[in-house]
Structure formats: structure tokens, C-alpha cells
Amino acid sequence: MKDLLKFLKAQTKTEEFDAIKIALASPDMIRSWSFGEVKKPETINYRTFKPERDGLFCARIFGPVKDYECLCGKYKRLKHRGVICEKCGVEVT
């Protein structure tokens, strides 16, 4: 048992850093990360429970609700990863 503990302690590797720098992102950098713009105050449709288009939970802006499936259900499964649906405009991720 002691040999096992010695072996495990020998495997741990620690890295030391002299300094870490943290800075705020510039407005131009934040704009380059964005995918769309929220244009409506609506969140979800009360009948279908799906996010409203251009709303606060828009699937086009923030990604699909379900993994590897677009909002309308036209593209499902992993084989369609990266495809943008023509009907709902959501990228399958």
C-alpha cells in the first residue's frame, strides 16, 4: 500500500506561475463573438413552449433547445451537425 502511495505522489506534477493577467474584453471583441440581436421582448410561446424568433431565448441566436436538432425538427441526429436549417434558421449543434 505504501508503494502505491509513493507511486501516486510521484505522478503529481505542479506548475508554478509568476503572474496572471485578466482584462476586460473590448466592445469590438464582444461584437465579433455575437451571432445575432434580440429585437423582441418575448421569451417563449405559451402554446408551443418554443422560443420566440428574435426574442430573448431565440434559438437562432443562442443555439438549439435540443442537442443535434433544429427548432422545427427538420434536421435531427449527429450527422447534420453544422447545418443551418432553411426553415427555422437554427444551426444544428
N, C-alpha and C positions, 0 to 999 in steps of 0.2 A: 504494500500500500504506500509506503514511504517513497519507493522508487517511482511510483505513478505520480505522486505529488511533485517530486523533483522534476520529472519529465514535463508536467504541465506548467510549472513555474518557469522552466527554461524556454518554453514556447511563447510566452507572453512577451510582446515587443512594445515598448513605449516610445513614442515620438515626442520630442520637445520642440516647442515653437518659441521664437523670440518675441513675436508680435502678431497681432491680428488686426486688420483694418476693416471697419464697417462704414459704409457710406450710403446715403440716400440715393435712390435712382432718379435720374433727371427726367423731366417731362417728356423729352423726345424718346428716351429709352422705354418709358411706360407706354407711349403710343405705339412703339414698334412691337410690343408684346400683345396689344389688343387685337381682337378678332371682329368686333362689331360695336354697336352703340345701342344702349337701351333708350327706346323712343316712347314707350308707353308705360304707364304706372301699373298696369295689370300684372298679376302674378300667374295664376293658373285658371283654367276654365272650370267652372263649378260643375259642369255636366260631365265632361270627359276626364277631368283631373290631369290634363296635359298642360304643359307650359304654353302661355300665350306668345305668339310670334312678336318679336321686337319688345317684349315685356321684360320684367325683372328676372324671370327664370328662363329666358329664351334658350331653346336647345341649339339654335344656330350659333349663339354667342358663347355659351358656357359648356357645350357638348351634350351628347345624347343622355337621356334618362337611364336607358339600359345599355350595358356594355355590348359592343359589336352589333347594334341595331339602331337604325334611323328612327325618327319620331313617327313617321307614317307606317313603318313596318315593311317597306318595300325591300330593303336590304337587311338581311339577318345573317348571323354567323361570322366567324373569323375570316373567312375567305374574302369578304368585302371590305376589309379594313383599309381605311384611307380614301374610300369612295365618297364623293359628295352626292347626295340624293338630289335628283332633279325636281322631285315633287315638293319636298319639305325643306331642302337646303341644308340639311344637317350632315356633317362629316361623320362617317362611321368609324368610331374609335373604341 
